[in-house]
Amino acid sequence: MSKPGKFCTPCQLAHNESNPATNWCPSCQESLCSKCSGCHKVQTSTKSHQLNSIEENSKQSSTVKKLEDSACSVVETLDILKQDQVQYYDKVKKQRQKLESEVKEFRKSISSCLDVFEKRLIESIAKSSDCCKNELTEKYNELDALTVQCTSIRDNISNMKQFASDLQMFLGTISLQKRLDSIGSSISGIGKKLGMYKIQFTRDLDIKHFESFVEEFADTRIICENHYDSKFSQAQTWTAKSRKDQRGTSAKGAKSASIRGGEGKSLETKDSKRVINPKSRVPEFETTRFSSTTKLTLQQKFVTESTDYININGCTILSNGELLFTEYENKCLVVYQSDGVKSRTIKLFDNPWDVCEVANKTVALNFPVRSTIQVIEISSSKGKVMESFCTSDGICTAITFNDPNLIVAIQKVGFQIFDLKGKLVKTIEMKFHDAKYITFHSSRLFYTDWKKNEVVCCDLEQRIYWKFKRSDLKCPSGICVDYEGNILVVGTSSGNILKIKRDGKSAEEILRTEGSFNSPTGIFIGKQKELVLICFHDNTFAATFQFFKTK
C-alpha cells in the first residue's frame, strides 16, 4: 500500500509540476492538489471515491506509531513482571525449605528441652520419694523402739505373776505403770507427726496446657511488599498518553481512553500492604479488620422472677450445663438449668460480684465489700461454704480460676494467687485503676480497667504485652477468651461486645445490645458447645447466644 506524498501525483506525471498535495485518494492510491481534487470529484469514474485530508492522515499515522511503541513498551514491562513472579516463586520455595528446616531444628530443641524436663521431674520425684522414705523410716524406728519397751513390760508382768510376792507385785506394778505412761506420752507425740504421704506434681501434667502454648507458634503469615508501583505507573503513563493522542483524532478513541481511570493516574490500591490467601493464586487486598466475621445469634433468654432491683454482674456455665448468676443487691446466687428453667436460689452472706467454677458443683465467689473469697458447694439450695478467707491486703475486685489456684485482683496491690484453702501462693504487683473482671488463658492474664476504658494483656511475672483502647468501647467489664484465643470484652456503657485479636492490634464489634438489652456486664463462653452467656445490669433477664463465624 502506497503512502500519501507531499506533491500532487497527476501534476507530476502529466506536467512534471510539484504542486502541494491537499488530499489523498485511497482507491487510486494518489495524492491530489486542490485543483485535481475538484476534477476527481466530478469525473464519472472517480466521483464515488472518498478523499481524505493529507494532514489528518499524517496525524493518524503518527498516532498509530505511538500506539505501537506504547504497546511494545507495555509488553516488555509485563514480561519483566512475569519474570519477577517466577523469581519470587523460586525464593518462596527456598523460604519454605528454610522454614521447614527451622521447624525441624526447633523440634530438636524442644526434644532436648523435654529431655531435661523429664530428667528434672524424675530427680524431683526421687528426691521427694527419698524424703518420704527417710521420714517414714525414722517414725517406724521410733515406733519399733516403743514396741520393744512395751514387750518388755508385758514380759515383766508375766514373770511377776508367776514368781513375785504380793509386795513385789504391788511395787513392780507402780514402776511398770510409770514406764507405760511414759510410752503413752511418746506415742501421743509421734502420733501428731504420723500421716499418709502422697507425692504429686505442683501442676498437673495436662497436655492441653502445652498444646495451648504451642498453638501460638503453629501459624504463619504472608507479607507482600509492593515493588511494582513505578513499573505500573510507567506502563499506565504510556497507555494514558496513547489514549490522549487518540482523543484528538477520534471520538470513539476518546470514549475507549476513559476506561480504567483518568489520564496520568497510577493504579489505586486500598493498602500498600496486602494479605495473601494461601488457597488462592490471586492476592487479595485486606478490606476488613478480619478475614472472617464472627456473629452471635440469640438462643435463649433467662427471665428472673424477682420484682426487686436486679444487679447481675457475674455469670458462668458449669461443666454440667447449669448456668449461674450473681445477684449483687439481693445477695444471692441464682442457678438455671440449660433449658432456661430456674433451679434454685442460694442465699449468700454478702453482696457477690463474680463467680467461677473450681470443681464439680463447686464455685468460688468474691465479695468486694467484705474483702472476702468463699468456696461454696452448690448442689443444694442451701449451699455449703467449704472455705472462706479474707484478702487482707485490700479489696478483692475480680476473680478467676487457673487450676489449681484462684487468681484475684486486689485494689491498689495487683494480683494475688491463692490455693482453695486460702493460702497465699504469690503476689504480682501491678498498677491498674480499677480491674473489674479478669480471665486467664495460655499463660496470659487479661483484665478490664473500667475507668481507663482499657483491656490489658499481661502475665504472672509483671510483663505487660499490650493494652487495647478504642472509642467504641466504653466502661469495659466482663471478659473471656474464645476457642481461637481471641478476647471477647463487654462494653457496659457502649452497649456492645468486641472481639479483640489475641495480639491486641485489632478488633471487631460482634454484638450491639442497645435497644434490646441494657448495660451488659458479665460474659462467659462454654467452649464445648460454643455458647456465649451474657448477663445485664438492671435487667430482669440474661441471655445465651450461639457463637459462629461467617467467611
C-alpha positions as CSV (number, residue, x, y, z in Angstrom):
1,M,0.0,0.0,0.0
2,S,1.4,3.4,-1.0
3,K,1.7,6.3,1.4
4,P,0.4,9.8,0.8
5,G,3.1,12.1,-0.8
6,K,3.8,15.8,-0.4
7,F,3.0,16.6,-4.1
8,C,0.2,16.0,-6.5
9,T,0.6,12.8,-8.3
10,P,-1.3,13.7,-11.6
11,C,0.6,17.1,-11.8
12,Q,3.9,15.3,-11.5
13,L,3.1,12.7,-14.1
14,A,1.3,15.0,-16.7
15,H,3.1,18.3,-16.3
16,N,6.2,17.5,-14.2
17,E,5.0,20.1,-11.7
18,S,5.4,19.9,-7.9
19,N,2.1,21.2,-6.7
20,P,1.4,20.6,-2.9
21,A,-1.0,17.8,-2.3
22,T,-4.0,18.5,-0.1
23,N,-6.0,15.3,-0.4
24,W,-5.4,11.5,-0.7
25,C,-7.5,9.0,-2.6
26,P,-7.2,5.6,-1.1
27,S,-8.9,4.0,-4.1
28,C,-6.4,5.4,-6.6
29,Q,-3.5,5.5,-4.2
30,E,-2.8,9.1,-5.4
31,S,-2.0,12.4,-3.8
32,L,-4.1,15.3,-5.2
33,C,-3.7,19.0,-5.2
34,S,-6.8,21.2,-4.7
35,K,-7.4,21.6,-8.5
36,C,-7.0,17.9,-9.2
37,S,-9.2,17.1,-6.2
38,G,-12.0,19.1,-7.8
39,C,-11.7,17.3,-11.1
40,H,-11.5,14.0,-9.2
41,K,-14.9,14.6,-7.6
42,V,-16.7,15.4,-10.9
43,Q,-15.3,12.7,-13.2
44,T,-17.7,9.8,-13.7
45,S,-15.1,7.1,-13.0
46,T,-13.8,8.8,-9.7
47,K,-16.6,10.8,-8.3
48,S,-17.6,8.0,-5.9
49,H,-14.1,7.8,-4.4
50,Q,-13.6,9.0,-0.8
51,L,-11.0,11.7,-0.5
52,N,-9.1,12.2,2.8
53,S,-7.2,15.2,4.0
54,I,-3.4,14.7,3.8
55,E,-3.0,16.5,7.2
56,E,-5.4,14.1,9.0
57,N,-3.8,11.1,7.5
58,S,-0.4,12.2,8.7
59,K,-1.8,12.6,12.2
60,Q,-3.3,9.1,12.2
61,S,0.0,7.6,11.1
62,S,1.8,9.3,13.9
63,T,-0.8,8.1,16.4
64,V,-0.6,4.5,15.2
65,K,3.2,4.6,15.6
66,K,3.0,5.9,19.1
67,L,0.3,3.3,20.0
68,E,2.6,0.6,18.6
69,D,5.5,1.9,20.6
70,S,3.4,2.1,23.8
71,A,2.1,-1.5,23.3
72,C,5.6,-2.8,22.8
73,S,6.8,-1.0,26.0
74,V,3.9,-2.4,28.0
75,V,4.6,-5.9,26.7
76,E,8.2,-5.5,27.8
77,T,7.1,-4.3,31.2
78,L,4.7,-7.2,31.6
79,D,7.4,-9.7,30.6
80,I,9.7,-8.3,33.3
81,L,6.9,-8.5,35.9
82,K,6.2,-12.1,34.9
83,Q,9.9,-12.9,35.2
84,D,9.8,-11.4,38.6
85,Q,7.0,-13.7,39.7
86,V,9.0,-16.7,38.6
87,Q,12.0,-15.5,40.6
88,Y,9.8,-14.7,43.6
89,Y,8.3,-18.1,43.5
90,D,11.8,-19.6,43.5
91,K,12.5,-17.5,46.5
92,V,9.3,-18.7,48.2
93,K,10.4,-22.3,47.6
94,K,13.7,-21.6,49.2
95,Q,11.9,-19.8,52.1
96,R,9.7,-22.9,52.6
97,Q,12.8,-25.2,52.8
98,K,14.4,-22.8,55.2
99,L,11.4,-22.6,57.5
100,E,10.8,-26.3,57.4
101,S,14.5,-26.8,58.4
102,E,13.9,-24.3,61.2
103,V,10.8,-26.3,62.4
104,K,12.9,-29.4,62.5
105,E,15.7,-27.7,64.4
106,F,13.1,-26.2,66.7
107,R,11.6,-29.7,67.3
108,K,15.1,-31.0,68.2
109,S,15.5,-28.1,70.7
110,I,12.1,-29.0,72.2
111,S,13.1,-32.6,72.4
112,S,16.3,-31.6,74.2
113,C,14.3,-29.3,76.5
114,L,11.8,-32.1,77.2
115,D,14.7,-34.5,78.0
116,V,16.0,-32.0,80.6
117,F,12.4,-31.5,81.8
118,E,11.9,-35.3,82.2
119,K,15.2,-35.6,84.0
120,R,14.4,-32.8,86.4
121,L,10.9,-34.3,87.1
122,I,12.3,-37.8,87.7
123,E,15.0,-36.3,90.0
124,S,12.3,-34.3,91.8
125,I,10.2,-37.4,92.2
126,A,13.2,-39.4,93.5
127,K,14.1,-36.6,95.9
128,S,10.5,-36.4,97.3
129,S,10.3,-40.2,97.5
130,D,13.6,-40.4,99.4
131,C,12.5,-37.7,101.8
132,C,9.3,-39.6,102.5
133,K,11.2,-42.8,102.9
134,N,13.6,-41.2,105.5
135,E,10.8,-39.7,107.5
136,L,8.8,-42.9,107.4
137,T,11.8,-44.9,108.4
138,E,12.6,-42.6,111.3
139,K,9.0,-42.8,112.6
140,Y,9.0,-46.6,112.1
141,N,12.2,-46.9,114.2
142,E,10.7,-44.8,116.9
143,L,7.5,-46.9,117.0
144,D,9.6,-50.1,116.9
145,A,11.6,-48.9,120.0
146,L,8.4,-48.2,121.8
147,T,7.2,-51.7,120.8
148,V,10.3,-53.3,122.3
149,Q,9.7,-51.3,125.6
150,C,6.0,-52.4,125.7
151,T,7.0,-56.0,125.0
152,S,9.5,-55.8,127.9
153,I,6.8,-54.5,130.2
154,R,4.5,-57.3,129.2
155,D,7.2,-59.9,129.9
156,N,7.9,-58.4,133.3
157,I,4.2,-58.6,134.2
158,S,4.1,-62.3,133.2
159,N,7.2,-63.0,135.3
160,M,5.8,-61.1,138.3
161,K,2.5,-63.1,138.1
162,Q,4.5,-66.3,138.4
163,F,7.2,-65.6,140.9
164,A,6.7,-62.2,142.7
165,S,5.2,-61.8,146.2
166,D,2.3,-59.5,146.8
167,L,4.5,-56.7,147.9
168,Q,6.8,-57.1,144.9
169,M,3.8,-57.3,142.7
170,F,2.5,-54.0,144.1
171,L,5.7,-52.1,143.8
172,G,6.5,-53.6,140.4
173,T,3.1,-52.6,139.1
174,I,3.6,-49.0,140.1
175,S,7.0,-48.9,138.4
176,L,5.7,-50.6,135.2
177,Q,2.7,-48.2,135.1
178,K,5.1,-45.2,135.1
179,R,7.1,-46.7,132.3
180,L,3.8,-47.4,130.3
181,D,2.6,-43.9,130.9
182,S,5.9,-42.6,129.5
183,I,5.5,-44.8,126.5
184,G,1.9,-43.5,126.0
185,S,3.1,-39.9,126.0
186,S,5.8,-40.8,123.4
187,I,3.1,-42.4,121.3
188,S,0.9,-39.3,121.5
189,G,3.8,-37.1,120.4
190,I,4.7,-39.3,117.5
191,G,1.0,-39.7,116.5
192,K,0.8,-36.0,115.7
193,K,3.5,-36.4,113.1
194,L,2.1,-39.6,111.6
195,G,0.2,-39.5,108.3
196,M,-0.2,-40.9,104.8
197,Y,2.3,-39.4,102.4
198,K,1.3,-38.5,98.9
199,I,3.6,-37.3,96.1
200,Q,2.0,-35.1,93.4
201,F,3.1,-32.5,90.9
202,T,2.8,-28.9,91.7
203,R,0.8,-28.5,88.5
204,D,-0.9,-31.4,86.7
205,L,0.9,-32.8,83.6
206,D,-2.0,-31.9,81.3
207,I,-1.1,-31.9,77.6
208,K,-3.8,-29.3,77.0
209,H,-1.6,-26.6,78.7
210,F,1.2,-27.4,76.4
211,E,-1.0,-27.6,73.3
212,S,-2.5,-24.1,74.0
213,F,1.1,-22.7,74.4
214,V,2.3,-24.4,71.2
215,E,-0.8,-23.2,69.3
216,E,0.5,-19.7,69.4
217,F,3.5,-20.8,67.3
218,A,1.6,-23.0,64.9
219,D,0.7,-20.3,62.4
220,T,2.4,-18.4,59.6
221,R,1.7,-15.1,57.9
222,I,2.3,-13.8,54.4
223,I,3.6,-10.3,53.8
224,C,3.5,-8.9,50.2
225,E,5.6,-5.8,49.8
226,N,4.6,-3.8,46.7
227,H,7.7,-3.3,44.4
228,Y,5.8,-2.6,41.2
229,D,4.5,0.9,41.7
230,S,7.0,2.6,39.4
231,K,6.7,0.0,36.7
232,F,2.9,0.1,36.8
233,S,2.9,3.9,36.8
234,Q,5.2,3.9,33.8
235,A,3.2,1.4,31.9
236,Q,0.0,3.3,32.6
237,T,1.6,6.6,31.6
238,W,2.4,5.1,28.2
239,T,-1.2,3.8,27.7
240,A,-2.7,7.1,29.0
241,K,-0.5,9.1,26.6
242,S,-1.7,6.9,23.7
243,R,-5.3,7.4,24.8
244,K,-4.8,11.2,24.8
245,D,-3.4,11.1,21.3
246,Q,-6.4,9.0,20.2
247,R,-8.9,11.5,21.8
248,G,-7.6,14.2,19.4
249,T,-8.5,12.2,16.3
250,S,-11.5,10.0,17.2
251,A,-14.5,10.3,19.5
252,K,-14.5,6.6,19.7
253,G,-10.9,6.6,20.8
254,A,-11.8,9.2,23.4
255,K,-14.5,7.0,24.7
256,S,-12.2,4.0,25.0
257,A,-9.5,6.1,26.6
258,S,-11.8,6.9,29.5
259,I,-11.8,3.3,30.6
260,R,-9.8,2.4,33.7
261,G,-9.4,5.8,35.2
262,G,-8.2,9.3,34.3
263,E,-5.0,10.1,32.4
264,G,-1.7,10.1,34.1
265,K,-3.0,8.4,37.3
266,S,-1.2,5.5,38.9
267,L,-3.0,2.3,39.8
268,E,-5.0,2.8,43.0
269,T,-4.9,0.2,45.8
270,K,-6.6,0.2,49.2
271,D,-3.4,-0.6,51.0
272,S,0.2,-1.0,50.0
273,K,0.4,-4.0,52.3
274,R,-1.5,-7.0,51.1
275,V,-2.8,-10.1,52.8
276,I,-2.5,-13.2,50.7
277,N,-4.9,-16.0,50.7
278,P,-2.8,-19.2,50.6
279,K,-5.6,-21.2,49.0
280,S,-5.8,-18.8,46.0
281,R,-3.2,-17.8,43.4
282,V,-4.6,-14.3,43.3
283,P,-3.6,-11.8,46.1
284,E,-6.4,-10.2,47.9
285,F,-6.3,-6.7,49.4
286,E,-7.3,-6.5,53.1
287,T,-10.6,-4.6,53.2
288,T,-11.9,-5.6,56.6
289,R,-10.3,-6.0,60.0
290,F,-10.7,-9.7,60.0
291,S,-10.7,-12.3,57.2
292,S,-13.8,-13.8,58.7
293,T,-16.7,-12.2,60.6
294,T,-18.0,-13.5,63.9
295,K,-21.7,-13.4,64.6
296,L,-23.8,-14.0,67.6
297,T,-27.4,-15.2,67.3
298,L,-29.7,-15.1,70.3
299,Q,-30.6,-18.6,71.5
300,Q,-32.4,-18.1,74.8
301,K,-33.4,-15.5,77.4
302,F,-33.4,-16.3,81.1
303,V,-36.0,-14.2,82.9
304,T,-35.7,-13.6,86.6
305,E,-38.7,-13.9,88.8
306,S,-37.7,-11.1,91.2
307,T,-39.6,-7.8,91.2
308,D,-36.8,-6.2,93.2
309,Y,-34.0,-4.1,91.7
310,I,-31.7,-6.5,89.8
311,N,-28.0,-6.1,89.6
312,I,-26.4,-9.1,87.9
313,N,-22.6,-8.8,87.5
314,G,-21.2,-12.3,87.1
315,C,-22.2,-15.4,85.2
316,T,-20.7,-18.8,84.3
317,I,-21.7,-22.1,82.7
318,L,-20.9,-25.1,84.8
319,S,-19.5,-28.3,83.4
320,N,-22.9,-30.0,84.0
321,G,-24.6,-27.4,81.8
322,E,-26.2,-25.3,84.6
323,L,-26.0,-21.5,84.4
324,L,-25.1,-19.3,87.4
325,F,-25.7,-15.6,88.0
326,T,-24.6,-13.4,90.9
327,E,-27.3,-11.0,92.1
328,Y,-25.4,-8.3,93.9
329,E,-28.3,-6.4,95.6
330,N,-30.2,-9.5,96.6
331,K,-27.1,-11.2,98.0
332,C,-27.7,-14.5,96.3
333,L,-26.6,-16.9,93.6
334,V,-29.2,-18.0,91.1
335,V,-29.0,-21.3,89.3
336,Y,-30.8,-22.1,86.0
337,Q,-31.0,-25.3,84.0
338,S,-29.7,-25.3,80.5
339,D,-33.3,-25.2,79.2
340,G,-33.9,-21.9,81.0
341,V,-35.9,-23.3,83.9
342,K,-34.9,-21.8,87.3
343,S,-33.4,-24.5,89.5
344,R,-32.6,-22.8,92.9
345,T,-31.5,-19.7,94.7
346,I,-28.7,-19.8,97.1
347,K,-28.6,-17.1,99.8
348,L,-25.1,-15.6,100.5
349,F,-23.7,-13.7,103.5
350,D,-23.0,-10.5,101.5
351,N,-23.0,-8.9,98.1
352,P,-21.3,-11.1,95.5
353,W,-19.5,-9.8,92.4
354,D,-18.2,-12.6,90.1
355,V,-18.2,-16.4,90.1
356,C,-16.1,-19.1,88.7
357,E,-16.3,-22.9,88.8
358,V,-13.4,-24.6,90.6
359,A,-14.7,-28.3,90.8
360,N,-17.8,-30.3,90.1
361,K,-20.8,-28.3,91.6
362,T,-18.3,-26.1,93.5
363,V,-17.7,-22.4,92.8
364,A,-15.6,-19.5,94.1
365,L,-17.1,-16.0,94.6
366,N,-15.6,-12.7,95.5
367,F,-17.3,-10.3,97.9
368,P,-15.6,-6.8,97.4
369,V,-17.4,-5.1,100.3
370,R,-16.1,-7.6,102.8
371,S,-12.8,-8.3,101.0
372,T,-13.7,-12.0,101.2
373,I,-13.4,-15.1,99.0
374,Q,-15.7,-18.0,99.5
375,V,-15.6,-21.5,98.0
376,I,-19.1,-22.9,98.0
377,E,-20.6,-26.3,97.2
378,I,-23.9,-25.6,95.4
379,S,-25.6,-28.9,94.8
380,S,-28.5,-27.9,97.1
381,S,-30.4,-24.6,97.6
382,K,-28.8,-24.1,100.9
383,G,-25.2,-24.2,99.7
384,K,-22.3,-25.3,101.8
385,V,-19.3,-23.0,102.4
386,M,-16.2,-25.1,102.1
387,E,-13.7,-22.3,102.6
388,S,-13.9,-18.6,103.5
389,F,-10.9,-16.3,103.8
390,C,-10.2,-12.6,103.7
391,T,-7.9,-10.7,101.3
392,S,-6.2,-8.7,104.0
393,D,-4.1,-6.6,101.6
394,G,-7.1,-4.9,100.0
395,I,-10.5,-5.1,98.3
396,C,-10.9,-8.1,96.0
397,T,-12.4,-6.7,92.9
398,A,-12.3,-9.6,90.5
399,I,-11.7,-13.4,90.5
400,T,-10.9,-16.2,88.1
401,F,-9.7,-19.9,88.4
402,N,-6.5,-21.3,86.9
403,D,-6.3,-24.9,88.2
404,P,-5.4,-25.5,90.9
405,N,-5.4,-21.9,92.2
406,L,-7.5,-18.8,92.3
407,I,-6.3,-15.5,90.8
408,V,-7.7,-12.4,92.5
409,A,-7.4,-8.7,91.6
410,I,-6.6,-6.7,94.7
411,Q,-7.2,-3.0,94.6
412,K,-4.0,-0.9,95.0
413,V,-1.9,-4.1,95.0
414,G,-2.2,-6.0,91.8
415,F,-3.0,-9.7,91.6
416,Q,-2.7,-12.4,94.3
417,I,-2.8,-16.2,93.8
418,F,-4.5,-18.3,96.5
419,D,-5.0,-22.0,96.8
420,L,-8.5,-23.2,97.5
421,K,-7.7,-23.3,101.2
422,G,-7.0,-19.6,101.3
423,K,-3.2,-19.9,101.4
424,L,-1.4,-17.0,99.6
425,V,0.8,-18.5,97.0
426,K,2.1,-15.4,95.1
427,T,1.6,-11.7,94.8
428,I,2.0,-9.9,91.4
429,E,2.3,-6.2,91.9
430,M,0.6,-4.4,89.1
431,K,-0.6,-0.8,88.7
432,F,-4.2,-0.6,87.5
433,H,-7.0,1.8,88.3
434,D,-10.0,-0.5,88.8
435,A,-9.8,-4.1,87.5
436,K,-13.5,-5.3,87.4
437,Y,-13.1,-8.6,85.6
438,I,-10.2,-10.9,84.8
439,T,-9.6,-14.1,82.9
440,F,-6.6,-16.4,82.4
441,H,-5.6,-18.3,79.2
442,S,-2.4,-19.8,77.8
443,S,-0.1,-18.2,80.4
444,R,-1.7,-14.8,79.8
445,L,-3.8,-12.8,82.2
446,F,-6.4,-10.4,80.7
447,Y,-8.3,-7.8,82.7
448,T,-10.5,-4.8,82.1
449,D,-9.8,-1.4,83.6
450,W,-13.2,0.0,83.9
451,K,-12.4,3.7,84.5
452,K,-9.5,3.9,82.0
453,N,-11.6,2.1,79.2
454,E,-8.7,-0.3,78.7
455,V,-8.2,-4.0,78.1
456,V,-4.8,-5.2,79.2
457,C,-2.8,-8.4,78.5
458,C,-0.1,-9.4,80.9
459,D,1.5,-12.4,82.6
460,L,2.2,-13.5,86.1
461,E,5.7,-12.1,86.0
462,Q,4.5,-8.4,85.7
463,R,5.1,-8.2,82.0
464,I,2.5,-6.2,80.0
465,Y,2.2,-7.4,76.4
466,W,-0.4,-5.0,75.1
467,K,-3.1,-2.5,76.0
468,F,-6.3,-2.0,73.9
469,K,-8.4,1.1,73.9
470,R,-10.9,2.3,71.3
471,S,-13.6,5.0,71.2
472,D,-16.4,2.5,70.7
473,L,-15.5,0.6,73.9
474,K,-16.7,2.4,77.0
475,C,-16.6,1.0,80.5
476,P,-15.2,-2.4,79.6
477,S,-16.4,-5.1,82.0
478,G,-16.8,-8.8,81.5
479,I,-14.0,-10.6,79.6
480,C,-13.3,-14.1,78.4
481,V,-11.3,-15.9,75.7
482,D,-12.8,-17.9,72.8
483,Y,-11.7,-21.2,71.3
484,E,-9.3,-19.4,68.9
485,G,-7.6,-17.4,71.6
486,N,-9.4,-14.1,70.8
487,I,-10.6,-11.9,73.6
488,L,-14.3,-11.1,74.0
489,V,-15.0,-8.0,76.1
490,V,-18.2,-6.3,77.2
491,G,-18.7,-2.6,76.8
492,T,-21.2,-1.7,79.6
493,S,-21.7,2.0,78.7
494,S,-21.2,1.5,74.9
495,G,-23.7,-1.4,74.9
496,N,-21.7,-3.8,72.8
497,I,-19.4,-6.8,72.6
498,L,-16.0,-6.6,70.9
499,K,-13.7,-9.4,69.8
500,I,-10.1,-8.4,70.1
501,K,-7.5,-10.4,68.2
502,R,-5.0,-12.2,70.5
503,D,-2.2,-9.9,69.5
504,G,-4.3,-6.9,70.7
505,K,-3.8,-5.0,67.5
506,S,-7.3,-5.0,66.0
507,A,-10.9,-5.8,67.0
508,E,-14.4,-6.1,65.5
509,E,-17.8,-5.5,67.0
510,I,-19.8,-8.8,67.1
511,L,-22.9,-7.7,69.0
512,R,-24.6,-4.4,69.7
513,T,-27.0,-4.7,72.6
514,E,-28.7,-1.3,72.7
515,G,-32.4,-1.3,72.0
516,S,-33.0,-4.8,73.2
517,F,-30.6,-5.2,76.1
518,N,-29.3,-2.6,78.5
519,S,-25.9,-2.4,80.1
520,P,-24.2,-5.8,79.5
521,T,-21.8,-6.7,82.3
522,G,-20.6,-10.3,82.6
523,I,-19.7,-12.7,79.8
524,F,-18.7,-16.4,79.7
525,I,-18.0,-18.9,76.9
526,G,-19.0,-22.5,77.1
527,K,-16.3,-23.8,74.8
528,Q,-17.7,-27.3,74.1
529,K,-21.0,-26.0,72.8
530,E,-19.7,-22.6,71.5
531,L,-22.2,-20.8,73.6
532,V,-21.8,-17.2,74.9
533,L,-23.6,-16.4,78.1
534,I,-24.1,-12.6,78.8
535,C,-25.7,-11.0,81.8
536,F,-27.1,-7.5,82.1
537,H,-27.1,-4.8,84.7
538,D,-30.6,-3.5,85.8
539,N,-32.5,-6.0,83.6
540,T,-34.8,-8.8,84.5
541,F,-33.1,-11.3,82.3
542,A,-29.8,-12.7,81.0
543,A,-29.3,-14.3,77.6
544,T,-27.3,-17.0,75.8
545,F,-26.0,-16.5,72.3
546,Q,-24.8,-19.1,69.8
547,F,-21.3,-18.4,68.6
548,F,-20.4,-18.9,65.0
549,K,-18.3,-17.4,62.1
550,T,-19.1,-16.5,58.5
551,K,-16.4,-16.3,55.9
